[in-house]
Amino acid sequence: MNEIIKKNGVTYGIILGLFSVLFTTAIYAIDLELFTSWWLGLVSFAIAITIGIVLVSKTKKQMGTMTFKEGFTVYFIAALIGTFVSTVYNYVLFNFIDTQAKETIKEITMKYTAEMMQKFGTPAEAINETIQKMAETDNYSIGNLLFGMAIVLVFQAIFGLILAAIFKSKSNQGL
């Protein structure tokens, strides 16, 4: 594997991971209710996307030319490392440092979900069933965090494929 790809993938993976850690810590310190804020999710997503674009663009510039595979590889290495760091941090924060916070977030999420379902006219029985399932689920268990990590990586891979297609060097050969 190309050294530039390795170096950039690892460096930007650490940057993504640190961004996620700092973002989560800020939300945790400011107000746990922000964990249910859709707009903060969009801000986080936009920043992560921007970091990915900068990564692939910088890598292409350093390499001169870049294949589709190289573009995807550098992005996916960074995404994998960043997502792993974020997942480990969330596990430690909510299972060892402050276990009460995960219960508070669960309560806030259940309240928010019930309110949203009521706004959409969902029958009370369905709301109660949903809330009961949420109450029984530990979103910060190792299994659920790993499942969430896998889902994130699927979406990251799709975005990585798009970025790689956009930034790959054009072939000089005709069709």
C-alpha positions in Angstrom: 0.0 0.0 0.0 1.2 3.5 -0.9 2.8 5.3 2.1 0.9 8.5 1.4 -2.4 6.6 1.6 -1.4 5.0 4.8 -0.1 8.2 6.4 -3.0 10.3 5.4 -5.6 7.6 6.2 -4.2 7.2 9.7 -3.7 10.9 10.3 -7.2 11.9 9.2 -8.7 8.9 11.0 -7.2 10.2 14.2 -8.4 13.7 13.4 -12.0 12.3 12.8 -11.8 10.3 16.0 -10.6 13.3 18.0 -13.3 15.5 16.4 -15.9 13.0 17.5 -14.5 12.7 21.0 -14.4 16.5 21.4 -17.9 16.9 19.9 -19.4 14.2 22.2 -17.6 15.7 25.2 -18.9 19.1 24.4 -22.5 17.9 24.1 -22.0 15.8 27.3 -20.7 18.8 29.2 -23.2 21.4 27.9 -26.5 19.5 28.0 -27.4 15.8 27.6 -30.6 16.8 25.8 -28.4 17.9 22.9 -27.8 14.2 22.2 -31.4 14.2 20.7 -30.8 17.3 18.6 -31.1 16.6 14.9 -29.4 19.8 13.9 -26.3 18.9 15.9 -26.2 15.6 14.1 -26.3 17.5 10.8 -23.5 19.8 11.9 -21.4 16.8 13.0 -22.1 15.0 9.7 -21.2 18.1 7.6 -17.9 18.5 9.5 -17.0 14.9 9.0 -17.9 15.1 5.3 -15.7 18.2 5.0 -12.8 16.4 6.6 -13.2 13.5 4.2 -13.3 15.8 1.2 -10.1 17.5 2.4 -8.4 14.2 3.0 -9.1 12.7 -0.5 -8.3 16.0 -2.2 -5.0 16.4 -0.3 -4.1 12.8 -1.0 -4.7 13.2 -4.8 -2.6 16.4 -4.8 0.3 14.7 -3.0 0.2 11.7 -5.3 -0.3 13.5 -8.5 -2.8 11.0 -9.8 -5.1 8.8 -7.8 -7.1 5.7 -8.8 -10.6 5.0 -7.7 -9.2 2.3 -5.4 -6.6 4.6 -3.8 -9.3 7.3 -3.2 -11.6 4.8 -1.6 -8.9 3.2 0.5 -7.5 6.4 2.0 -11.0 7.5 2.9 -12.1 4.2 4.3 -8.9 3.9 6.5 -9.7 7.3 8.0 -13.4 6.4 8.5 -12.6 3.1 10.1 -10.1 4.6 12.6 -12.4 7.6 13.3 -15.4 5.4 13.9 -13.4 3.0 16.1 -12.1 5.8 18.3 -15.5 7.3 18.6 -17.1 4.0 19.5 -14.5 3.2 22.1 -14.9 6.6 23.7 -18.6 6.3 23.9 -18.3 2.9 25.4 -15.9 4.1 28.1 -17.8 7.3 28.8 -21.2 5.8 29.2 -20.2 2.5 30.8 -17.4 3.4 33.1 -17.1 7.2 33.6 -20.8 8.2 33.9 -23.3 5.4 33.7 -26.1 7.7 34.9 -25.7 9.8 31.8 -26.7 6.9 29.6 -29.8 6.4 31.6 -30.6 10.2 31.4 -30.1 10.1 27.7 -32.3 7.1 27.4 -35.1 8.9 29.3 -34.7 12.0 27.2 -34.8 10.0 24.0 -37.9 8.1 25.2 -39.7 11.3 26.0 -38.7 12.9 22.7 -39.8 9.8 20.8 -43.1 9.6 22.5 -43.8 13.3 21.8 -42.9 12.9 18.1 -45.1 9.8 17.8 -48.0 11.6 19.4 -47.5 14.6 17.0 -47.8 12.1 14.1 -51.0 10.6 15.5 -49.5 7.2 16.4 -51.9 5.1 18.6 -51.1 5.0 22.3 -50.6 1.2 22.2 -47.9 1.6 19.6 -46.2 4.4 21.5 -46.2 2.4 24.7 -44.8 -0.7 22.9 -42.0 1.4 21.4 -41.1 3.1 24.7 -41.1 -0.3 26.4 -38.6 -1.6 23.9 -36.5 1.5 24.2 -36.5 1.1 28.0 -35.2 -2.5 27.7 -32.4 -1.5 25.3 -28.9 -0.5 26.4 -27.8 1.7 23.4 -24.3 1.8 24.9 -23.7 -1.9 25.3 -20.7 -3.3 23.4 -23.0 -5.2 21.1 -25.2 -2.2 20.2 -22.2 0.1 19.8 -20.5 -2.4 17.5 -23.7 -2.7 15.5 -24.0 1.1 15.3 -20.3 1.2 14.2 -21.1 -1.3 11.4 -24.0 0.8 10.2 -21.9 3.9 10.2 -19.1 2.2 8.3 -21.6 1.1 5.6 -22.7 4.7 5.1 -19.1 5.8 5.2 -18.2 3.3 2.5 -21.0 4.6 0.3 -19.7 8.1 0.8 -16.2 6.9 0.2 -17.2 5.4 -3.1 -18.7 8.6 -4.2 -15.7 10.6 -3.2 -13.3 8.2 -4.9 -15.3 8.5 -8.1 -15.3 12.3 -7.9 -11.5 12.6 -7.2 -10.1 9.7 -9.2 -7.7 10.8 -12.0 -9.1 10.8 -15.4 -7.7 8.2 -17.7 -5.8 9.4 -20.8 -6.9 6.4 -22.8 -10.0 6.6 -25.0 -12.9 4.3 -24.8 
